[in-house]
Structures are given as C-alpha cells and as structure tokens.
Amino acid sequence: MRPLADWPVADRAPILGVLTDIDDTLTTDARPDAEALAAIARLRAAGLPVIALTGRAVGWSEAAARDWGLTALAAENGAVALWRDGRRLRRAHAQPTAHRRAHATRRATAWRAVQAALPHARLARDSAGRDTDLAIDHAEHARLSGADVDRAAGLLRAAGLRVTVSSIHLNAWLGAHDKLSGARWLVRHRLGRDLDAEADRWVFVGDSANDAVMFAHLRHTVAVANGAGALVGLQRPPAYRTGAPRGAGFAEVVEAVLAARGRA
C-alpha cells in the first residue's frame, strides 16, 4: 500500500462516486465521525454519489441510511438495500422471503454447533435486527481470540455458510450476495449505471478483511490508517492508505477526489 498522496491526479479526476465500508471507516465505537459526515455532505454537494456497504444489521443500518446523507446503503453484506425516498426509507431484499426463512433455520443450526465448541462465543448485540445473517461479536462488546475466530469460521463454513470477518464481527450467511454484489445492485438500481463497466471510475474505502472482495475488484481502493496493517496479507490489498484513521481518513480520500476534480 502506498500513501494516499501517491494517488495520481489523473486517476482521481475521473472518479464518479465513492463506495465505503462503515464500521471503523466512517465510525468510532459505532458512532459516525463528524469528519466522515462532513465529507459525505461535500461529495453529495459536488454531485457524487456515496454508497455504504456494511455487515451491520439492517435494523442498525436504517438510521445511517436515513440520517447520514448517503445515496444508498447495502446492509448485511449486500443482502438488504436501504435508501431514502423523500421522507420515507425504502428497503429491498436480495433474497425472496421463502429463502430467508429456510436459511434462518440453517443458520440457527450452525450457531448451535459454534456454541457447543465455543461456549463463551456471543452473538452481536444487533442480532435482533438482522434479516439474513449470523453475526458473532469478536471485538465490539465481546472478545474472541484469533484462534477462536478461526475455529468458529471453520465450523460455519463446514455447515455451508459463507463467512467474512470484519473489524468487530464474524458474519456468516447463505446465498451468493456479498459487498460487491450489493454495490453492483445499488449502482444499477439507484443510479442506472454499471459498476463493472465503470470499475476504474469508482473508489472504495475500507478497513478489514470483510472488504477484500471490494479491494480485489476495483482499481482505486484505499484503507483507512487504522486497518492498513491488517490488510497487508490480502491476496490483493488496497492500493493506498490514508494518514489518519477512521472518519478522518475517509475525509482524506474525499478531499483527494474533490481536489482532483477541481484541477481536471
């Protein structure tokens, strides 16, 4: 990863929009950083969309989708889309209701297997607001060692679930959706555009292994400083890193994009 200052102006100037993780990228202790909210407002004022992609529960994500100035948000790793329509908050699911019900039964069985092996494991506190996935807390309100996270992930994968690990939760679900599919869905559904055709004109900002699919797909990718060290071992790590952590780091990326547009 190179410092963000190494990102060429010629590469920044054509950026059409910003895709971003939420936890520890826009937030500190689950609350939005003032620098991040101000940066989102600057992007929207400049006519650039901002789409957030998170493993957080849809119930938790509703306030972010309603109040943070985002163009749209994909919660539960691409499973649920949220966006404002005037004063109303709209919601759409990537999976039909029957599939979600069947998957809930399989997730519950998988969670019992984890509990049997790791009795001290705890579900994330936002679990009551989840529609499509299982979230085990490893670094927010509860703590699991790296070895325990690996063991839980192995048990969940053995049960047929997809697994990712964010900075705070281990997320597991059934279905083909992920952050990338959620980004494609929202760019198409909300903007009428094709993310794959414009992959070199979007930038993604993140902080954890849960963002790996985004780092691998897009040309312009940035890690905020607090997550950069943990991402070095990815098969395709982010291209750049910010100097500041969390929301202040996100604001650095926004400043880089907007400054380049002013010089184009």
N, C-alpha and C positions, 0 to 999 in steps of 0.2 A: 504494500500500500504506500502510495506517495502522498505527501502533504497536499491538502486541497489547493494550495497556491500554485501547484504544478498543473492544474486542470487548464488546458489552453482556452483562451477566449474564443477561438474559432470553433471549439467543440461546445462551449457553453451557450453561445449566442443563439443557436437554432432550437434550444430546449423549448418544448411545447407544454410541458407540465411536470409536476412533481408527485411521485409516489413515495409513501413513507410508512414505516413502522410507527407504533405508538409508544409502547412501554419502554422507558429509558432512552427513547429517541425524542419524543415530544414531552415526556413527563418525568417527574421525580416523585417517587413514592405514590404513583398512580394519579398524581395531580398534574395538570398541564402547566408547563413552564411559561411564564409571561413572554419570554423571548420567542418561544415557538408560536404562540397565538398571534403575536405581533407580526411574525414572519409570514404566517398563513394569510393574514389580512393584507399584507403587502403584495403577495402573489395574486390574490383574488382581485385587488385593485388594478394590477397590471394585466389582468385578463388571463392569467394562467391557472388552470385547474389544480387542485390539491386533493389527492385520493389517499386515504389511510387504509392500511392493511394490518389487521391485528389478530392475534389468537384469543383476545379477550372475548368474554361472553357477549351475546347480542344485547342482553339486558343492561350490562355495564356500558356498552358502546352507544346506547341510544342518546345519552347526554352529550357525548362527544360529537355524534353526528348532528345533533340539534344545535349545539351551542358554540362549537369551535370554529365555525366558518369554513368547514370542509366542503368540497364539492360532493363527495360521497365517501362512504366507509364500507369496507368488507370485514365483517366480524367472523370469529371462529374459523380463522384460516380459510377465508373465501367461501364459507357456507351460506352466509346471510349478508345481503346488501341493504344498506341504510342510506337514505338521503332526504334532504328537506325539499318539500314541495309547498312553497309559500310558508304558512304557519304549521303545516302538517308534516309529520315524519313518516316517510314511506318505508316499507320493508318488503323484500323479496327473498325467496329461498332457492338455493341451487338444487335441492333435492325435493321430490314430492313428499307429501305427508306420510304416505304408507311406508316409504323407505326410511324416513326419520324414525317412525315408531319401531320398525324392525331393528334398526341399528341401535336404538336405545337399549333394547334387550341384550344385544351382544356386548355393548359397552359395559353394561352392569355386570355381566358375567366376567368380563376381562378385569374389571375393577376388583371383584371379589378374589380373583387369583393374585392380584397385586397385594391386596390386604393380607392374604394368607401368608405370603412370603415376606412382606414388609409391614408389620402391624403398626408401625409408627408413621407410615405414609398418610398424608391428609389431602383431601380434595381442596381445590382452590375455593376461597370464600365466595367467589362469584358463580359457583356451580349451579345455584338455583336459577340463574338467569340464562343458562346455556340450552340451546336447542339441539345441537348436533355433535358435540364433542365431550370428551372427558379431560379435565384439567387437574393435574396433581401439582400441588404447591411445593416447589423445592427451594425458593429463595425470596418469597414475599412475606408471608406471615408464619410459614413453617420452614424447616430446613431439612434437606436430604443431602447426603454426601454424594460425590460424583459416582462412587461405586453403586449406591442405591438407585440413583437416577438411571444408570446403565442397566441395572437389573430390572427395574420397572419397565423401561423401554423394551427390553428383550421379551418380557412376558406379554406385553401388549402387542408387539409385532407377531409373536407366536400365535396370538389369538386372531390375527388377520387385520389388525388396525394399523393405520399409518401413524407415525409418531414424529413429532418435532420437539425441540427443546428451546424455549425462549429464555430470556434473562431471568424470568420468575417462575414459569410454569413448564411442566411437561404436558403437551397436548397430544391427544390420540383420537382418531376418528375413522369412520368407514366412508368410502367414497373417493372420487377422483379429484375433488376440489383441493386447492391449496392457495397460497397467497398469489401466485402467478395467475391461476385461473380466475381468481377474484378480481385481479387487476384487469385482465382482458375483458371480463364480463362488464365491469363498471365503465371502462373506457368506451366500450361498444354501446352499452345500454344508456349511459348518461350523456355521452359526447358524440355518439355516432361515428367513432373512429376505430381504427385497427391498431392495437398496441404492437403487434408483431411487425406490421408494415412500418411502424414509426419507432422501432426499438432503439434507434440511435438518437431519438429526439426527446426522450424522457430521462429523468434522473430518479434513482431510488436511493433513499436514505434509511439505514437500519443499524442494528447493533448486536444481533445474536445469530446463532446457527439456525433459528427459525426463519431467518431471512435468506437462507442460502439459495433457494430457488430463484429469488429475485436477483441476487448478485450474479448468478450464473447466466441469466437470460439477457440482461440489459448491458449495454456498453458503458453507460455512465452510472456508476454506483459509488456510494460514499458511506463509510462507517463513522458514526459519531465517536469521539475520543474514548468514551467510557467502554465501548465494546470492541475497539480495534484490536486489542491484544488477543482476545478470544477467537478472533476470526482469521488469524494468520494461517491456521491449519486447514482452512477450507480448500476444496479442490479448485475453486475459483473465488478467491477472496475479493472484497471490494477494491476498486481501482484507487480510491483516495480515502483519506481520513481527515477529520476536522481537528482543529487545535483545541476546541472546547468540547465539553461533554453535553449530552442530552439536548435540551431545547436550545441552548446557546450554540451548540454545534450545528443543529438544524438551521438556525438563523444564519450561520456562516455560509451554508450551502445556498440558501435563498439569496443572500447578498451577492454571492458569486454569480448566480444565474442572472439576477436583475442588473448587475453592473455590466455584464457582458452584453445584454440586450441593449443597454444604453450606448454601447460602443460599436454595435453592429452596423 
